[in-house]
Amino acid sequence: MLNRLYSRARRWVDERSFPPIVRAVSRDALTYLNHAALNDLHQRVQAIERHRQEGILIEAGCALGGSAIVIAAAKSTQRRLYVYDVFGMIPPPSENDDADVQERYAVIRSGQSTGLKGHAYYGYEDNLLGKVIDNFRRHGVAIEDNNVHLVRGLFQDTLSVNEPVALAHVDGDWFESVLTCLQRIEPHLTDNGVMVIDDYDAWSGCRKAVDAYFSDKHSRYDFVRKTRLHIVRKPPR
C-alpha cells in the first residue's frame, strides 16, 4: 500500500515538472504518447530553435493532434510545421506487416477499438480534421496564427518534401506508411536533423521499415534510444 502511494506521489511530482502544454494535451486525452515522450519532442524543437537550425518541421500521423500541438507550442511562429494525416480511418496494413499489426487492424476495422480515457477511438470520428483544428485552437496554437499546415490524404499521395527538414515525427504505424516517410524525408534532413520514430518498439511493420531503410546508412546517423527512437543525422567531420 505504501509503495503504491509513494509511486503515485512520485509520478505526480515528475509530471508536474513537464511543460504546461505537455500536461495539458495529456490531460485532454489528445495523444497516446506519455508525458516523457511528449517532453522529448518539446525539448528537441526547443533545441532546434535555440541553435537556429534551418529546416521545416514535419509530423506524419497526428491522431487527435496532441503531439503536433506540443511541437507547435515549442517552435517559433516563423518556422513552418506540416502535419500529414488521412484525418479519418487509418489505412490498412500490407503483407509486410506481421500478425501483431494484422490483429490490431482487425479490431480497428471491426469498430471495437477503444479510445483514450473512455472516449471514442479517433479513427471513428465523423469530422476528425475539424476536431484537430479545434484542438489546436483550444490549446493556444491556432493553425492560422502559428504557421501550421494540415495536409489531408495518404502519405503516398501528399508527402512531398523539397526543402531542408530539421525534425520529423514519424507516427505512421505500418510498414508502407513508415517507409514512405523515410524515403521522402530522410534525404532532406539537415545536419543534426532528427527523425523521431514513434512506433519502432510498438509495431513490427514500423520496425521492419526502419531497419531495412537504414541498413546501409548507419555511418551517417546516430541512433539514440530515448522514450522513442531518435535518428539523428551526423554533421560532416
C-alpha positions as CSV (number, residue, x, y, z in Angstrom):
1,M,0.0,0.0,0.0
2,L,2.7,2.5,1.0
3,N,4.7,1.6,-2.1
4,R,1.7,2.3,-4.3
5,L,1.1,5.6,-2.6
6,Y,4.8,6.5,-3.0
7,S,4.8,5.6,-6.7
8,R,1.7,7.7,-7.3
9,A,3.2,10.7,-5.5
10,R,6.5,10.4,-7.3
11,R,4.7,10.2,-10.7
12,W,2.6,13.3,-9.7
13,V,5.8,15.2,-8.9
14,D,7.5,14.1,-12.1
15,E,4.6,15.1,-14.2
16,R,4.4,18.5,-12.6
17,S,8.0,19.1,-13.9
18,F,6.9,18.8,-17.6
19,P,5.9,21.9,-19.6
20,P,2.3,23.0,-19.2
21,I,1.5,22.2,-22.8
22,V,2.7,18.6,-22.3
23,R,0.5,18.2,-19.3
24,A,-2.5,19.9,-21.0
25,V,-2.7,17.7,-24.1
26,S,-2.3,14.6,-21.9
27,R,-5.0,15.8,-19.5
28,D,-7.2,16.4,-22.6
29,A,-6.6,12.8,-23.9
30,L,-5.3,14.0,-27.3
31,T,-2.4,11.6,-27.7
32,Y,-1.2,8.1,-27.0
33,L,2.3,9.5,-26.1
34,N,3.1,9.7,-22.4
35,H,4.5,12.8,-20.7
36,A,8.1,11.8,-21.2
37,A,7.7,11.2,-24.9
38,L,5.9,14.5,-25.4
39,N,8.6,16.2,-23.4
40,D,11.3,14.7,-25.7
41,L,9.6,16.2,-28.7
42,H,9.3,19.6,-26.9
43,Q,12.9,19.6,-26.0
44,R,14.1,18.6,-29.5
45,V,12.1,21.5,-31.0
46,Q,13.3,24.0,-28.4
47,A,16.9,22.9,-29.1
48,I,16.4,23.5,-32.9
49,E,15.1,27.0,-32.1
50,R,17.9,27.7,-29.6
51,H,20.6,26.7,-32.2
52,R,18.8,28.5,-35.0
53,Q,18.9,25.3,-37.0
54,E,17.5,25.6,-40.5
55,G,14.6,23.5,-41.7
56,I,10.9,22.9,-41.5
57,L,9.2,20.6,-39.0
58,I,7.0,17.6,-40.1
59,E,4.6,15.3,-38.3
60,A,3.3,12.3,-40.2
61,G,0.3,10.9,-38.4
62,C,-1.3,13.1,-35.8
63,A,-4.4,11.3,-34.4
64,L,-6.2,14.0,-32.3
65,G,-3.2,16.4,-32.7
66,G,-1.7,16.1,-29.2
67,S,2.0,15.7,-30.2
68,A,1.6,18.2,-33.1
69,I,0.3,20.8,-30.7
70,V,3.3,20.2,-28.4
71,I,5.6,20.7,-31.4
72,A,3.8,23.8,-32.5
73,A,3.9,25.3,-29.0
74,A,7.7,24.7,-28.8
75,K,8.6,26.2,-32.2
76,S,8.8,29.9,-33.3
77,T,5.8,31.2,-35.2
78,Q,8.1,31.8,-38.2
79,R,9.1,28.1,-38.6
80,R,6.6,26.0,-40.6
81,L,5.1,22.8,-39.3
82,Y,3.5,20.4,-41.8
83,V,1.1,17.8,-40.3
84,Y,0.2,14.9,-42.7
85,D,-2.7,12.6,-41.9
86,V,-5.7,11.0,-43.5
87,F,-7.8,12.6,-40.7
88,G,-10.0,9.6,-40.7
89,M,-9.8,5.8,-40.6
90,I,-6.2,4.5,-40.6
91,P,-5.3,2.8,-43.9
92,P,-4.9,-1.0,-43.9
93,P,-1.5,-2.7,-43.4
94,S,0.2,-4.7,-46.1
95,E,1.7,-8.2,-46.3
96,N,4.9,-6.6,-45.0
97,D,3.2,-6.2,-41.6
98,D,3.2,-9.2,-39.2
99,A,0.4,-10.8,-37.2
100,D,0.6,-8.1,-34.4
101,V,-0.4,-5.4,-36.9
102,Q,-2.9,-7.5,-38.7
103,E,-4.7,-8.3,-35.5
104,R,-4.7,-4.7,-34.3
105,Y,-6.1,-3.5,-37.6
106,A,-8.9,-6.2,-37.5
107,V,-10.0,-4.7,-34.2
108,I,-10.0,-1.2,-35.6
109,R,-11.9,-2.2,-38.7
110,S,-14.5,-4.1,-36.6
111,G,-15.4,-0.8,-34.9
112,Q,-14.5,-2.3,-31.5
113,S,-11.3,-0.3,-30.8
114,T,-11.4,1.8,-27.6
115,G,-10.1,5.3,-27.4
116,L,-8.2,7.3,-24.8
117,K,-9.8,7.8,-21.3
118,G,-13.1,6.3,-22.3
119,H,-13.5,8.4,-25.4
120,A,-14.3,7.0,-28.9
121,Y,-11.3,5.8,-31.0
122,Y,-10.2,8.8,-33.0
123,G,-10.5,7.0,-36.3
124,Y,-14.2,6.7,-35.9
125,E,-14.7,10.5,-35.6
126,D,-17.0,11.9,-38.3
127,N,-15.0,15.2,-38.7
128,L,-11.6,14.4,-37.3
129,L,-9.9,17.3,-39.3
130,G,-12.3,19.8,-37.8
131,K,-11.7,18.4,-34.3
132,V,-7.9,18.6,-34.7
133,I,-8.2,22.2,-35.8
134,D,-10.3,23.0,-32.8
135,N,-7.8,21.2,-30.5
136,F,-5.0,23.4,-31.8
137,R,-7.1,26.5,-31.1
138,R,-8.2,25.4,-27.6
139,H,-4.6,24.9,-26.6
140,G,-3.5,28.3,-27.8
141,V,-1.7,27.4,-31.0
142,A,-4.3,28.1,-33.7
143,I,-3.0,26.9,-37.0
144,E,-3.7,30.1,-38.9
145,D,-1.6,32.1,-36.4
146,N,1.3,29.6,-35.9
147,N,2.4,28.6,-39.4
148,V,0.9,25.1,-39.1
149,H,-0.3,23.4,-42.3
150,L,-2.6,20.4,-42.1
151,V,-2.3,18.2,-45.2
152,R,-5.0,15.6,-45.7
153,G,-4.5,12.3,-47.5
154,L,-2.4,9.2,-47.7
155,F,1.3,9.8,-47.2
156,Q,1.9,8.2,-50.6
157,D,-0.2,10.9,-52.3
158,T,0.6,14.0,-50.2
159,L,4.0,13.8,-48.6
160,S,6.4,15.7,-50.9
161,V,9.5,17.4,-49.4
162,N,11.7,19.8,-51.4
163,E,13.4,21.7,-48.6
164,P,15.6,21.1,-45.5
165,V,13.9,19.3,-42.6
166,A,15.0,19.9,-39.0
167,L,12.7,17.4,-37.3
168,A,10.2,14.8,-38.4
169,H,8.0,12.9,-36.0
170,V,7.0,9.8,-37.9
171,D,3.9,8.1,-36.5
172,G,2.7,6.0,-39.4
173,D,2.3,2.7,-37.6
174,W,2.5,0.3,-40.5
175,F,5.3,-0.7,-42.9
176,E,4.3,1.1,-46.1
177,S,3.4,4.3,-44.3
178,V,6.6,4.5,-42.4
179,L,8.8,3.5,-45.4
180,T,7.2,6.3,-47.5
181,C,8.0,8.8,-44.8
182,L,11.6,7.6,-44.6
183,Q,12.1,7.7,-48.3
184,R,10.7,11.1,-48.8
185,I,12.0,12.9,-45.7
186,E,15.4,11.4,-44.9
187,P,17.3,12.8,-47.9
188,H,16.3,16.3,-46.8
189,L,17.4,16.1,-43.1
190,T,19.7,18.8,-42.1
191,D,22.9,18.2,-40.2
192,N,21.8,17.3,-36.6
193,G,18.3,16.9,-38.0
194,V,16.3,14.2,-36.3
195,M,13.6,11.7,-37.2
196,V,11.6,10.6,-34.2
197,I,10.1,7.1,-34.9
198,D,7.1,6.7,-32.7
199,D,6.2,3.0,-33.3
200,Y,9.6,1.4,-33.7
201,D,9.1,-0.6,-30.5
202,A,5.4,-1.0,-30.9
203,W,4.6,-2.5,-34.3
204,S,6.5,-5.0,-36.4
205,G,5.9,-3.2,-39.7
206,C,7.4,0.1,-38.5
207,R,10.5,-1.7,-37.1
208,K,11.0,-3.6,-40.4
209,A,10.7,-0.4,-42.5
210,V,13.3,1.4,-40.4
211,D,15.7,-1.5,-40.2
212,A,15.5,-2.0,-44.0
213,Y,15.8,1.6,-44.9
214,F,18.7,2.4,-42.7
215,S,20.6,-0.8,-43.1
216,D,23.2,0.9,-45.3
217,K,23.1,4.3,-43.7
218,H,24.3,3.7,-40.1
219,S,27.6,5.5,-40.6
220,R,25.7,8.8,-41.3
221,Y,23.4,8.6,-38.3
222,D,23.3,8.3,-34.5
223,F,20.5,6.1,-33.2
224,V,19.5,7.4,-29.9
225,R,17.1,5.5,-27.6
226,K,15.0,7.9,-25.6
227,T,11.3,7.3,-24.9
228,R,11.2,6.7,-28.7
229,L,13.9,6.0,-31.3
230,H,15.6,9.3,-32.4
231,I,17.6,9.0,-35.6
232,V,20.0,12.0,-35.8
233,R,22.0,13.0,-38.9
234,K,25.7,13.4,-38.1
235,P,27.3,16.6,-39.4
236,P,30.3,16.0,-41.7
237,R,33.7,15.9,-40.0
